[in-house]
Amino acid sequence: MDEPKENAGKRALSESDEDNIILGAVKTDLDLQTPRKRTKSVSATLPDVFEMDELTHDQRLAAYLTIFQNSPPSMVLASLAECIRENVVSSGWSAVWRPSGFDKWVLVHVEKAPVVDGFQARIHLDKTPLAAEEHKGPPVPSLHSDVESFLSIHDYIVPMVELCPVYDDSGYLDDTALAVEHLRFFMEYLWRLSDEEDDGSCSFLERTLVPRLKFYYEMKTEVLPDNLVEAYNESFRQYKDKRHHLADMQSQLVDSDSEIEDLNESRVAASILDVHEELVALETKLERMENPTLRHMVTSSIDVHANSPQGLLAKRLLSRASESEDDPVVTHLVGEKVTAGMIQDLKLPRETLVQSHKTLAEAVEAADEGHIILLFPGTYCADGLEHFYCSLTFIGIGNPGEIVVSSKGLPHAVGLMGSQVSFQNIKFYDEQCSWLVSSSNSKSFEAVSCIFEGGGVQLCGNGEMKLQECEIFGALEFGVFIMSGTKVTVKDCNIHHNGSVATEDCGVLVEVDNRDYMDVTQAELTGNRIHDNVGPGLLLVDTGEGERTYKEGQLEDLDAVKRFEGVIEGNTFTNNSKGEFMVGFKVKTEQKNKDGEGAASEQLVPEQIESCS
């Protein structure tokens, strides 16, 4: 049977006619949009409700993409209201509700939804007695009249976000429960006062919702520093309290109808302005913490990663005034178009010296020792990154997937020569190559929150390298290459789908030179996800000449390897084609001397590596 015409344009939250959606660098399967149906109980004496606590990041993002698409901030609430109208059953369903100011849950029936502004419902109480969330004794009948009086004052209209639809296994209320949950979560965590006042034309979803949603789930999965999470939660609590306080004061002005209250009204109006300014300041603070770049650069009141290069960078930016005028540190801004608003959004110290460039090569050529290069969203040619020898810091502003440094079309990838080089929040890209970034003559190379697509990262020479919270995939050979005698830290990275043939392709390749006079290889690999690579997740090889034999090993055996010092812990290895760990060691061979007699080759199997097999 065909659907009625009035429903022909409806797109239910639990359905989709597309296989996937791509938003910037985020790919979302709409099949994940509908969670597995669960129930939960809020009170022993009331019916179960839909369980929505386990919705994933991708499920929520898919739903909001369906709802908002490319809506600017001024159209967001209208789009959300339309979603509620299309997906919420208009009447005849039950919900569990806890009235504002009460600590008791109550069963109600929905007479009409939505009403008023599109986000409220008209309800009436069920005959079932009230039940407390942790109430163990008999219900208290007197509370029924109190709640009834509360409803009467408010014309039996309540915010829909306070309703928990009663579970129904027929599927009749699935879209209703999802729509109410997405409304509740959006109003609670993703929508702010400044959004209501934003009359810009940019997509609210890409510019605002995506980073806020990502930050929420980063906190939930405990990947952020504890002090940042604590500071954010405290600021968010203050923000919510002040929003409630502002709403109460605005209600006082609306409800006031007495001339005696004129003086109070003027006082309330003045207080509203003060609270509004406090809210703006708190929103700015929250946005800084949500932005992976600004949280390191600007938020001086929170000592995030105080001892890391990012923390030192923040302190440096905020203390420019005290630096020598003869040798000022310059911040270079790179973008096709750099506007005053973009600079203002950075909230740099007033004393910051700024230069603007259209290309990355221009910025590198103009930069000097210790300068900082900020890249706005765009695709930049990697040409020029090899032609500097000073210490520079490169930081992407925004989503790292939108700040792309491309080696495509160049005869070689990026070979760093600078003394100390730091990249943060940037994506490096090539179609497919062995390595994207190689640090050869740099004393120190660092990449934090970066993406390397189409090639690996390698450290040569005697320098140091640090990779933290990076994603490395699509390389022809290895994801990370650690040459013998170097010092490398790889922490909390996602290294996957690297390699093409299984000889020495792998997730992470570590070289060891077993000769006594050679430098020790130092590697710290902690908290990484190493998966779906061709070859082993981790491969340790001897560097000498000759053929190698490859055998599976145990990570515990690394302690016995000579000329290697490392910490390998907290990593997960899954779906690598040759397992978790392998070693490549030299085969004992014989060569003919000038008399035709057999002689053992000088290149022998290092006992420490052989013991791993």
Buried (B, 14 or more C-beta within 10 A) or exposed (E): EEEEEEEEEBEBBBEBEEEEBEBBBBEBBBEBBBBEEEEEBBBEBBBBBBBBEEBEBBBBBBBBBBBBBEBBBBBBBEBBBBBBBBBBBBEEBBBBBBBEEBEBBBBBBBBBBBBEEBBBBBBEBBEBBBBBEEBEEEBBEEBBEBBBEBBEEBEBBBBBBBBBBBBBEEEEBBBBBBBBBBBBBBBEBBBBBBBEEBEEEEBBBBBBBBBBBBBBBBBEEEEBBEEBBEBBEEBBEBBEEBBEBBEEBBEBEEEBEEEEBEEEEEEBEEBBEEBBEBBBEBBBBBBBBBBBBBBBBBBBEBBBBEEBBBBBBBEBBBEBEEBEEEEBBBBBBBBEEBEEEBBEBBBBBEEBEEBBBBBBBBBBEEBEBBBBBBBBBBEBBBBBBBEBEBBBBBBBBBBBBBBBBBBBEBEEBBBBBBBBBBBBBBBBBBEEBBBBBBBBBBBBBBBBBBBBBBBBBBBBBEBBBBBBBBBBBBBBBBBBBBBBBBBBBBBBBBBBBBBEEBBBBBBBBBBBBBEEEEEBBBBBBBBBBBBBBBBBBBBBBBBBEBEBEBEEBEBEBBEEBBBBEBEBEEBEBEEBBBEBBBBBBBEEEEEEEEEEEEEEBEBBBBEBBBBBB
